[in-house]
Amino acid sequence: MKFAVLTGGGDCSGMNAFIRAIVRCSINIHPETSVYGVIDGWKGLIYNNYRKLDKLAVAGIASQGGTILGTVRVQDLVTNTSLQETICQNLHDNHFDYLFVCGGNGSVKASNTINTYMRREGLRTRVLVSPGSIDNDVVNNAGSSIGFYSALDKSLEMLEWIRDTASAHRRVYLIKSMGRNSAYLAFYAGIATGAEYVIRPGEEVDFEKIATMIDERDRDTRIIVAEGYEKSLGEIREILEKLFVKRDLHHEIRSVDMSYFQRGGSAAVTDILRASWVAFCMVKDAFKKCGSGFYTAFYTGHHFPVIPLEIAADDELTSHEDIPADILELALALQ
C-alpha cells in the first residue's frame, strides 16, 4: 500500500511523534509499504510536493516541537472547488491509498470536503484524521487535542517565571494566552499555576471584584486573558487603572503576551504517547482497508469509536468552547 501523511493548520508539539508513528508502524507491520510526507500541509497536496519517508528519516523526532513536514494554511480550500479537485486528483493519480492527517478544525473540515469529493467521484484515496491543536477545540466532546498538554507545560513554566517577578516587585501582571475562541489553554494553565483569575472569551467580567481581589492580595497578582476575549490587554489595564484611581488604590500593572512561546518546544510525554497510539490505530485500520474517519485522542490504550468525518467537521455536534461547569467549580474551590 502507499500512504501519505500531512500536518495541517497551526503547528503543535506532538505532530512529529504522529509522523514518526505513521512511518514506523506502517513499515514495521508491512515492510513493502511506501510512506510519503506532504510538504507544507495542504499546499503540498496542491503542488504535488512530497518527500519519501523511511524509518531513518523519522529517527529522533518524536519529542521535537513543530513539524518536520511544515504546515501552510490554504484559507479558501473549503470553498474553492478548483483546489479541491486538484488535491483529490493529485492524491488519486499518485496512487495514495490513505492520507493520514493531524491538524485542527480547519484540517478536519478540509479533510471532510476532500473525502466527500473523493467518494462522489469514485477516487481511490481515503482520509484518516486525528486532532492536533494547542487550543483543545477539535472534537473535544470525545477527547483532547494532541499538542494541548505540551502547550500547557510551556504555559506553566512561563507563568511561574512571571510569578517570581510579580512577587518581587508587588506587581499585577495581565498575561495573554493563545487558544482562539476556546478557553481551555488559558483556563487549565491558570488552574495548574494557581493564577488569581482567568478571563474567558465571552465572559461578563466583574472588574470591580477583580480590583478588590488585587488589593487584598497586595503581594502579586497574575490575570490570564484568553485569546478570544474581546478586550485587549491595554483596554483591560485601562479599566483597572481607572478603578484604582477612583478607589485610591496603588498597584503597578504590567502586560505580557506569552502566546507564541506556548506553541513550540519539546513535546510533553503525554502528547508523544497519545500521538503514537492514535497513529498506530489508524495504520492498523488502514491495512484492514477501513473507510475514512476521525480518530479521537484521549489516552494511550483507549479504544475509541471512529467518528465519521462529516460529524467531526460539525463543531455544533462535536465541540464546545467554554469550560465545563464542573471544571469551573474546581477552579473556584482552589482559589
C-alpha positions in Angstrom: 0.0 0.0 0.0 1.0 3.6 -0.4 0.4 6.2 2.3 0.7 10.0 2.6 1.0 11.8 6.0 0.1 15.5 6.4 0.3 18.0 9.3 -2.1 20.9 8.9 -3.2 24.2 10.4 -1.2 25.6 13.3 1.8 23.6 14.4 1.9 21.9 17.8 4.2 19.7 19.7 3.3 16.0 19.2 2.9 16.3 15.4 6.4 14.8 14.8 5.5 11.9 17.1 2.5 11.3 14.9 4.6 11.4 11.7 7.1 9.0 13.3 4.4 6.6 14.3 2.7 6.6 10.9 6.0 5.8 9.2 7.4 3.2 11.6 4.2 1.4 12.2 3.4 1.2 8.5 6.8 -0.2 7.5 7.2 -2.5 10.5 3.8 -4.1 10.0 4.1 -4.3 6.3 7.6 -3.7 5.0 6.5 -3.2 1.4 4.5 -0.1 2.4 5.6 3.2 1.0 5.1 6.4 3.1 5.4 9.9 1.8 5.3 13.1 3.8 3.3 16.0 2.4 5.5 19.1 2.5 3.8 22.3 3.9 0.5 20.8 4.6 -2.5 21.3 2.3 -0.4 23.5 0.0 1.8 20.5 -0.7 -1.2 18.5 -2.0 -2.0 21.3 -4.4 1.6 21.3 -5.9 2.4 17.6 -5.5 5.2 18.3 -3.1 6.1 15.1 -1.3 9.1 13.5 0.5 9.5 9.8 0.8 10.0 8.8 4.5 11.7 5.7 5.9 12.5 4.8 9.5 15.8 6.6 9.4 14.1 9.8 8.2 12.0 10.0 11.4 14.6 8.9 13.9 14.8 11.1 16.9 12.0 13.5 16.0 9.3 12.3 18.5 10.0 15.0 21.1 10.8 17.8 18.7 8.3 20.7 18.6 6.7 21.9 15.3 6.5 19.6 12.4 9.4 18.3 10.1 6.9 18.4 7.2 5.8 22.1 7.6 2.3 23.4 7.6 0.9 26.2 5.4 -2.7 27.1 5.6 -4.8 27.3 2.4 -7.6 29.6 3.6 -10.1 29.1 0.7 -9.7 25.3 0.4 -13.2 24.6 1.8 -14.9 26.9 -0.7 -12.6 26.7 -3.8 -13.8 23.7 -5.8 -10.9 24.0 -8.2 -8.4 23.5 -5.4 -10.5 20.6 -4.1 -10.5 18.9 -7.5 -6.7 19.4 -7.8 -5.9 17.9 -4.5 -8.2 14.9 -5.0 -6.9 14.2 -8.5 -3.3 14.5 -7.3 -3.9 12.0 -4.5 -5.6 9.6 -6.8 -3.0 10.0 -9.6 -0.2 9.4 -7.2 -1.9 6.1 -6.1 -2.1 7.0 -2.4 -4.4 4.5 -0.7 -4.7 6.6 2.5 -4.0 10.2 3.6 -3.2 10.5 7.3 -3.9 14.0 8.7 -3.0 15.6 12.1 -4.5 19.1 12.4 -7.0 21.5 13.8 -10.6 22.5 13.0 -9.7 23.7 9.5 -7.9 20.5 8.7 -10.9 18.4 9.8 -13.2 20.5 7.6 -10.8 20.3 4.7 -10.5 16.5 5.1 -14.2 16.1 5.1 -14.5 18.2 2.0 -11.8 16.2 0.2 -13.3 12.9 1.3 -16.7 13.9 0.1 -15.4 14.7 -3.3 -13.3 11.5 -3.4 -16.3 9.3 -2.6 -18.6 11.1 -5.1 -16.1 10.8 -7.9 -15.0 7.2 -7.1 -11.4 8.1 -6.5 -9.1 5.8 -4.5 -7.7 7.7 -1.6 -9.4 7.5 1.9 -8.7 10.1 4.6 -8.0 9.3 8.3 -7.8 12.3 10.6 -6.5 13.0 14.2 -6.8 16.2 16.3 -3.6 18.3 16.5 -4.0 21.7 18.2 -2.9 23.6 21.3 -6.4 25.1 21.6 -8.1 21.8 22.5 -11.1 22.8 20.4 -11.1 19.8 18.0 -13.9 17.3 18.6 -13.3 17.9 22.4 -16.6 16.2 23.3 -14.7 13.0 22.6 -11.1 13.7 23.8 -8.4 16.3 23.8 -6.1 17.5 21.0 -2.5 16.3 20.5 -0.4 19.3 21.5 -2.6 20.7 24.2 -0.7 19.3 27.1 2.6 20.3 25.6 1.4 23.9 25.4 0.2 23.6 29.0 3.7 22.6 30.1 5.2 25.7 28.4 2.5 27.9 29.9 3.1 26.7 33.4 6.8 27.3 33.1 6.3 30.9 31.9 3.7 31.7 34.4 6.0 30.6 37.2 8.7 32.9 35.9 6.2 35.7 35.8 5.2 34.9 39.4 8.8 35.4 40.5 9.0 38.9 39.2 5.4 39.8 40.1 6.1 38.8 43.7 9.5 40.6 43.9 8.1 43.9 42.7 4.5 43.6 44.1 3.1 43.9 40.6 -0.1 43.0 38.8 0.5 41.1 35.5 -2.0 40.8 32.7 -0.9 37.7 30.6 -2.2 36.9 27.1 -2.7 33.3 26.2 -3.4 31.6 22.9 -6.5 29.4 22.5 -8.6 31.0 19.7 -12.2 31.2 20.9 -11.6 28.3 23.3 -10.9 29.0 27.0 -9.1 25.7 27.6 -5.5 26.6 27.3 -5.7 29.7 29.4 -8.0 28.2 32.0 -6.1 25.0 32.5 -2.9 26.9 32.7 -4.5 29.1 35.3 -5.6 26.1 37.4 -2.1 24.5 37.2 -0.1 27.5 38.2 -2.6 29.0 40.7 -3.2 32.2 38.8 -5.5 34.6 40.6 -8.0 35.0 37.7 -8.6 33.8 34.1 -10.7 35.8 31.8 -12.6 33.6 29.3 -14.0 34.5 25.8 -17.5 35.9 26.1 -17.3 36.3 29.9 -19.0 39.2 31.6 -16.1 40.3 33.8 -16.7 42.0 37.2 -13.7 44.3 37.1 -14.7 45.9 40.5 -14.4 42.4 42.1 -11.0 41.9 40.4 -9.8 45.3 41.7 -10.8 44.2 45.2 -9.0 40.9 44.8 -5.8 42.6 43.6 -5.9 45.0 46.6 -6.5 42.2 49.1 -3.6 40.1 47.7 -1.2 43.0 47.8 1.9 40.8 47.1 1.4 39.8 43.4 -1.5 39.0 41.0 -1.5 37.2 37.7 -4.5 37.5 35.5 -4.6 35.4 32.4 -6.6 36.6 29.4 -7.7 34.1 26.8 -7.1 35.0 23.2 -10.8 35.1 22.2 -11.7 37.7 24.9 -13.0 40.8 23.2 -10.9 43.4 25.1 -7.2 43.8 24.6 -4.6 43.7 27.4 -4.4 47.5 27.0 -8.1 48.0 27.4 -8.2 45.8 30.5 -5.3 47.6 32.0 -7.0 51.0 31.4 -10.2 49.8 33.1 -8.3 48.6 36.2 -6.2 51.7 36.4 -9.3 53.9 36.4 -10.8 51.8 39.2 -7.6 52.1 41.2 -7.6 55.9 40.9 -11.3 56.0 41.8 -10.8 53.9 44.9 -7.4 55.4 45.8 -5.6 52.1 45.3 -1.9 51.9 44.3 -0.8 49.0 42.2 1.5 48.7 39.2 0.2 46.8 36.2 2.4 45.2 33.5 1.3 43.2 30.4 2.9 40.1 28.9 1.9 38.2 25.7 3.1 34.6 26.1 1.2 33.4 23.0 3.8 32.1 20.6 6.0 30.7 23.3 3.2 28.3 24.1 3.2 26.7 20.7 6.7 25.4 20.2 9.3 23.5 22.2 9.6 19.8 23.1 6.5 17.7 23.2 5.2 16.5 26.6 5.4 12.8 27.1 1.6 12.7 27.2 1.4 14.0 23.7 4.1 11.7 22.4 2.4 8.7 23.7 -1.1 9.7 22.6 0.1 10.7 19.1 1.9 7.4 18.7 -1.1 5.4 19.9 -3.6 7.2 17.6 -1.3 6.8 14.6 -0.8 3.1 15.3 -4.6 2.6 15.4 -5.0 4.5 12.2 -2.3 2.4 10.4 -3.8 -0.9 11.6 -7.2 0.1 10.4 -5.8 1.2 7.0 -4.3 -2.2 6.5 -7.8 -3.6 7.1 -9.0 -1.3 4.3 -11.2 0.8 6.6 -13.3 3.8 5.4 -12.4 7.4 6.1 -12.9 8.7 9.6 -11.8 10.8 12.6 -9.8 9.3 15.4 -10.0 10.9 18.9 -7.1 11.3 21.2 -7.9 10.6 24.8 -5.3 8.4 26.5 -2.8 5.8 25.4 -4.5 2.4 25.1 -8.0 3.9 24.8 -10.0 2.1 22.1 -12.3 4.8 20.7 -15.1 4.6 18.2 -14.1 6.2 14.8 -16.2 9.2 14.1 -17.5 9.9 10.6 -15.7 12.9 9.0 -19.0 14.7 8.3 -19.8 14.6 12.0 -16.3 15.5 13.2 -16.4 18.6 10.9 -19.6 19.8 12.5 -18.5 21.9 15.5 -22.0 22.1 17.0 -22.2 18.3 17.2 -18.6 17.6 18.5 -17.1 20.6 20.2 -17.6 23.2 22.9 -15.6 26.3 23.5 -16.3 27.2 27.1 -15.1 25.3 30.2 -17.5 22.6 31.6 -19.3 23.6 34.8 -17.5 21.1 37.0 -14.1 22.4 35.9 -15.2 25.9 36.7 -16.3 24.6 40.1 -12.9 23.1 40.6 -11.2 26.4 39.9 -13.4 28.2 42.4 -12.6 25.6 45.0 -8.9 26.0 44.5 -8.9 29.8 45.0 
